[in-house]
Amino acid sequence: MARSLVVPLASTAPSKHSSLFPNFPFHFHSHSIPSRTLSLAIHKPSNCYTHYSLTSLHRRLSPVPALDSDVPHPLQEGSANVKGSKSFEQWDSWTAKFSGASNIPFLLLQMPQIILNAQNLMAGNKTALFAVPWLGMFTGLLGNLSLLSYFVKKKETEVIVVQTLGVVSIYLVITQLAMAEAMPLPHFLATSVVVATGLVLNFFNFLGKLNAGIWRVWEDFITVAGLSALPQVMWSTFVPYIPSTILPGAIAFVTAVAAVIMARTGKLSEKGVKFVGGISGWTATLLFMWMPVSQMWTNFLNPDNIKGLSAFSMLLAVIGNGLMVPRALFIRDFMWFTGSSWAALFYGYGNILCMYCFNSISREFFLAATAGLVLWIGMALWRDAVVYGYNSPLTSLKELAFGST
């Protein structure tokens, strides 16, 4: 989830989805979840994590129910029965490093699109940029901003970097589209305000210097925006096989506004308020998770399009999202784990599987990718169980989904 958590979501026919790939942290390539990362920043976890005492670290990592994944510092209550304190702290450090390292594949995925757009602009070929729907880019931008706010609350520094770079890189592409007049100027100016506001508010909130009321207003905005975008994007995937309409988004918008108002006026129970507070993070994750579905649908309708996919890009998507899985599992973040593992398995590896089935890649490449993914996920599950002192990785997965018992 990242930067994770990492694609332009467009309200266009499925056949056009393949042009949307440059935007998400959960990386899609020719159309789905590409994440943007403009500069490489791999933070050393030791700066953020190892200064905790062992006691405070254990308290910070106490498992919680999956629905509490979005709560600020959700892993600060209780005390985990952790064995092997040194190995526990070492794995904490390594998982943070893995998460930060995901910037590398995401950067490699995004830069070609930005460079290509720049070349077309310098050559005066503005028409080429119309192939990238600005609405899809804007939807991806909202997803990145929502996940940025989510991880800022959790103080996951490495993933904050991934998401921030995702926001900046998507905005670069949007700027290129505006320069090519592929995006209306008023929409670009409004987008610029949203980006600037989001980055500033998240920065000050990370430092603990933002008024709580202002932060709530921002959270309400991304909640309404995200919940409105999700059903509209899902519906648009199947156009023209279903009627083109804005009704799904409109209904979701009204529902989201009503939910936010009820939450802020005390009309909901404590559990209801917590649910509304977690909507923005989950809608962003579900938007990213929908991208593989959109791509698979496109592959099904137009098998010849598979030849246009880059096996190397799909492999980078697997690596980028896969690197986040150990950290998400270690801190028991169900939402982050779900988004990252889904993107690695169904976007990256899923497309590699499709390419193999249609003879677009060699058997050796497919087997190597399969073995690498299985070994990595297996290692993450095994190591997590070891540092927590469990006999089975299934216990870690149970805690991840349902919390400690």
C-alpha positions, 0 to 999 in steps of 0.5 A: 500500500503503498506508496505502497501501498501502488495508477490512473483510474479512469472512467473510460472504456476498458480498452483504454485502461492500459494507458493509465498506468503511471500513478499508484504506489501499488504499481500498475503499469500499462494501466493500473497501478503505477506508482510514481516516485521521482526521487529515491529516498530509502530511510534508515529505520534505525533513525525511526525505530531503534530508539525505542526501548524494547518495552515501548517497542513491544507495546507499539506492536501489540496486535489489534483487530483488522478494523482498527488498522486505520486508527492512529498508532493502533499498535500502542496498547497492550503488551505482546509476548515477544520472545528473542528481543534482539531478533525482534528489534532486528526484524523491525529494522529490516522490515522498515528497510524493505519498505523504504527500498520499495521506492527503487522499483516504483521509481524505475516504473514511473520515470519512463512515462514522465520522460516520454511525456516530456519528449512529446511536449518538446517535440510539439506532439501534444496529441500523444498526451491525450492518451493519458486520461486526466481524470484517471490521474486525479483519481490516483492522486486522491488515492495517494493523498488518502494513503499518505494521510493514513500513514502519517497518522501511523508515523510509518516514515518509509511509507510516507516517503513512498506516498509523498513521492507518488503524489509529487510524481502524479502531479508532475504528469498532471502538469504535463497534461495541462501543458498539453491542454489535455486537462482543462486549466480550471481543473488543473488549478483546483488540483494544484490547490488540493495537492498543495493543501494535502502535502502541507497539512500532512507535513505539519500533522506528521510534526504534531503541529497541526490543529486537530480541527483542521485535520478533521476537515481534511480527513472529511474531504478525502473521505467524501472524495474517495468514497465518491470515486470508488463506485464510479471507477468500478462502474466505469470499468465495464462501460460500454457494456453497461450504460455510462452514468455518474449515478454510482458516484453521485449516490456515493457522494451523498452517502459519504456527506451524510455519514460525515455530517452524522459522525461530526454531529454525534449522531453515530455510535463510537463504533460508527464514528470509528468506521467513518474515520477509516473509510478514506484509507480503505477506499484508497486501498480498494481503488488500488485493488480494483486496478488488477480487476480492471486490467484482467477484464481488459486482458479478457476482452482484448487478449492481443493487448497482453503483447503490449505489456512489459514483463519487466514492469510487471516484475517491478510491480511484484517487487515493489509491493512485495517489499512492503508485505513483511512490514505490514505483517510485522506491525499487524496492519491489515489494510496495508497488508491486504493492499500490498499483497493483492497488488503483488499477487493479482496485478504484478504476478497476475499479469505475468501469469497471463503473459505466460499463458499467451506465450508472451514470456519465456517459461524460465522467466515465469518460473523464476518470478513464481519461485521468487514470489513464493520464497519471499512471501514464505520467508516473511511469514516464517520470519514473523512467526519466529520473532513473535515466538509462534509455532506457525505462520498461521498464528501471525495471519490470525492476529493480522486479521482478528487481533490478539486473543 
